[in-house]
Amino acid sequence: MELKGIHHVSAITANAANNYQFYTEVLGMRLVKKTINQDDPSVYHLFYADEIGNPGTDLTFFEIPSAGTTYQGNNSITGTSLRVPNDDALAYWEKHLTENGVDHDGVAEQDGRKIINFRDPENQRLTLISDETNSGVEGGKVWEYSSVPADKGIIGLGPVKLTVQNPVSTTNVLTEILTFQETGSYPSPVNGQDDIRVFSTGEGGTGAEVHLEIRDELPKERPGRGSVHHVAFRVENEDELAKWKDRIVAERIPNSGLVDRFYFKSLYFREPNGILFELATDGPGFATDEDEGHLGESLALPPFFEDQREEIEANLNPLDTTRPR
């Protein structure tokens, strides 16, 4: 068994409408699913991705209107990367972000790749990362109706950064259980004592990395709007996911058991520093209950929630997600 890379990252927003505007109009991602948080059907769960929501391209948000300020710190997911095709695309993005009033740090270099660190309106910590030198997991394809040019747009998720005080237990889970290999490191921009360590799985490359940052001076993060809830890693299919469940159980790690999310099957557990990991299957995908040409335009409910549709819709704030063609 070997994980294939990053499947999706799920974060928190306090305002679904503003979140939708930023990620579709400014970042040019496609809303491929407007659904509910299956653990709390009173709030939205929004999925932004490439043209059809290919695995490895999904950045998702739970809407929690009462979410307060995030107090950044340790034992958390502190960075989400979004892949763009090449270095030239970053020149476009630097200008585009500035024109749209987005807080960013300009083009820089990280571990031999060009990047732009930036923040969304809720201070979500994001990085645009160039696929110029990528030779691993392939990216997706920009939606033809994106607000961003197809040759410049976001094509998937890149490395996810974890920040911990004690790296030993997290490293053991990544390498001894989840099949990641430590493949390199690069200097920390804020901590001169410890490099940021790079772990890779599957085919490797931009879409299959976890970066581990050590910050022993920070308190534990208090999550809120703009924080990341969990990261999911790709599993080929449900049969393999069942084998992963057996492995996690054999390691005596508390876990959710197999969970049917309808669009994929999942298994959740926390590594010893408390960061929530998910293993998720590549399929069946987001076109299971919607036509590919109209993904995300209406409220999609898995079959096991359909008998609650009237009540669910009554509790949600209306969110118009139809897009002009």
C-alpha positions, -999 to 999 in steps of 0.1 A, spaced: 0 0 0 12 35 -8 -6 68 -5 -9 86 -39 -5 122 -26 -27 150 -13 -64 144 -18 -80 175 -3 -76 201 24 -106 213 44 -106 247 62 -130 270 80 -148 301 68 -173 323 87 -190 335 56 -198 312 27 -209 340 3 -177 360 7 -156 328 5 -173 318 -27 -167 352 -43 -129 351 -34 -122 315 -45 -141 316 -77 -138 353 -89 -103 361 -76 -86 327 -75 -105 313 -105 -112 279 -90 -145 261 -98 -171 254 -72 -176 217 -79 -199 209 -50 -222 229 -28 -233 206 -1 -235 204 37 -212 195 65 -223 159 70 -214 161 107 -235 193 111 -261 196 83 -270 232 93 -239 246 76 -224 245 41 -195 225 29 -180 241 -3 -156 223 -26 -133 243 -50 -112 224 -75 -102 221 -111 -126 215 -140 -143 185 -125 -129 181 -90 -102 156 -98 -86 140 -67 -57 162 -55 -73 195 -66 -99 201 -39 -97 229 -13 -129 227 8 -145 249 34 -169 243 63 -190 274 69 -191 281 107 -207 316 111 -197 318 148 -160 310 141 -138 335 159 -103 346 152 -76 320 146 -47 323 171 -19 308 151 5 283 167 17 248 170 2 214 164 -17 225 133 -18 227 96 -2 261 89 1 263 51 -19 251 20 -2 253 -14 -20 258 -47 -2 247 -78 1 268 -110 16 256 -143 50 273 -143 71 303 -132 56 326 -158 22 321 -142 35 336 -110 43 369 -127 6 370 -137 -5 361 -102 17 387 -85 0 414 -106 -35 399 -103 -33 396 -65 -21 432 -62 -49 445 -85 -75 426 -63 -62 439 -30 -49 405 -18 -22 406 9 8 388 -5 46 387 -2 56 387 -39 75 360 -58 101 341 -37 119 308 -38 112 278 -16 131 245 -19 140 252 -55 105 263 -66 91 297 -72 62 306 -48 40 335 -37 28 334 -1 -6 352 4 -36 354 27 -73 353 19 -97 378 35 -100 356 66 -62 353 69 -61 317 55 -24 310 50 -19 301 13 9 297 -12 9 296 -50 36 272 -61 51 267 -95 50 233 -112 79 244 -135 101 216 -123 75 191 -112 81 155 -123 57 137 -100 19 137 -95 3 155 -125 -19 185 -119 -55 189 -130 -70 212 -157 -84 247 -153 -121 250 -159 -128 266 -193 -151 292 -177 -126 302 -150 -121 339 -143 -83 333 -147 -66 324 -180 -64 286 -185 -26 287 -189 -22 306 -156 -48 290 -134 -47 268 -103 -43 231 -112 -43 215 -78 -30 212 -43 7 214 -36 26 207 -4 8 210 30 28 225 59 24 211 94 39 230 124 47 210 156 68 214 187 80 178 188 85 163 154 94 128 164 59 114 168 46 131 136 76 119 117 70 83 129 34 84 117 43 98 83 72 74 76 64 42 96 27 41 90 17 63 61 46 53 37 60 88 33 98 91 28 119 120 40 133 135 8 149 168 17 148 200 37 151 238 33 159 267 56 130 280 77 123 317 70 115 323 107 135 298 127 172 296 120 178 266 142 156 240 124 151 234 87 117 226 73 117 189 65 101 175 33 83 142 32 70 127 -1 48 97 -11 36 80 -42 50 95 -74 63 124 -54 65 160 -67 45 190 -59 12 172 -53 25 146 -29 45 164 -2 41 172 35 64 199 49 72 197 86 81 228 105 94 228 141 84 258 162 90 250 199 84 287 209 48 288 198 17 279 219 -9 255 206 -30 270 178 -66 280 186 -85 274 154 -112 297 140 -120 313 106 -90 310 83 -77 279 100 -73 244 85 -95 216 98 -77 186 83 -57 173 54 -67 142 34 -44 118 15 -53 98 -16 -61 61 -15 -68 42 -47 -101 26 -38 -124 13 -11 -107 -21 -8 -74 -4 -2 -90 19 23 -102 -11 43 -66 -23 45 -55 11 57 -81 8 84 -67 -25 95 -32 -10 96 -44 20 117 -62 -3 141 -32 -26 144 -11 5 154 -38 11 182 -45 46 168 -81 57 176 -100 63 143 -134 69 128 -137 36 110 -148 37 74 -171 67 67 -192 71 35 -190 107 23 -208 96 -9 -184 114 -32 -155 94 -16 -150 70 13 -129 81 42 -110 72 74 -101 98 100 -75 98 128 -53 122 147 -15 119 147 1 122 182 3 160 181 -34 162 175 -34 171 138 -64 155 120 -55 133 90 -80 117 66 -75 89 41 -99 93 12 -106 73 -20 -102 87 -54 -138 80 -63 -166 79 -72 -163 116 -76 -184 148 -78 -203 140 -110 -220 111 -92 -251 132 -86 -247 162 -109 -240 168 -146 -203 178 -151 -215 210 -169 -234 222 -138 -214 211 -108 -219 232 -77 -248 252 -90 -275 237 -67 -275 222 -32 -263 186 -35 -273 162 -8 -261 126 -5 -290 101 -7 -289 95 31 -298 132 36 -325 136 9 -354 130 33 -342 160 53 -338 184 24 -367 207 32 -354 212 68 -318 215 57 -326 242 31 -347 261 55 -317 264 79 -292 275 53 -286 311 41 -294 312 4 -262 311 -17 -264 318 -55 -237 297 -71 -248 298 -107 -220 310 -130 -223 329 -163 -209 310 -193 
